[in-house]
Amino acid sequence: MAKPDNRADNEEHLQEHIDQTQANIQEAENYLDEHADEISVNERQTIEDKNHRRKESIKGFIDEKKDEAEQ
């Protein structure tokens, strides 16, 4: 038997994803600040690219959260 679709806490879960992703961005930026002279150009670019994708994900989470709020 399939479980019923319970969306009661979707907004809360989406906010948790947003908060965690923002924390990951900040942690990566702190790492870059602290180790800028120790890491390779490729490693720096990889971290910056990942943070860019994280920021895009946050936009998606926010849009999804707005959709959930409207339902």
C-alpha positions, 0 to 999 in steps of 0.5 A: 500500500502506498503512503499518502502524500503528506506535504504538511512539512515541505516548506520546513524541509525546503527552508532546511535545505536553503539554510544548509546550502547557505552554510556550505557556501559560507564554509567554502568561501571561508576556506578560500579566504584562509587558504587562497595562497595554498590551493591551486587555480584548478581547486579554486575554480572547482570550489567557485563553480560548486558555490555557483551551482549551490546558489542556483539550487537556492533559487530553485528551493526558494521558488519551490517553497513559494509554490508550496506556500500557495497550495 
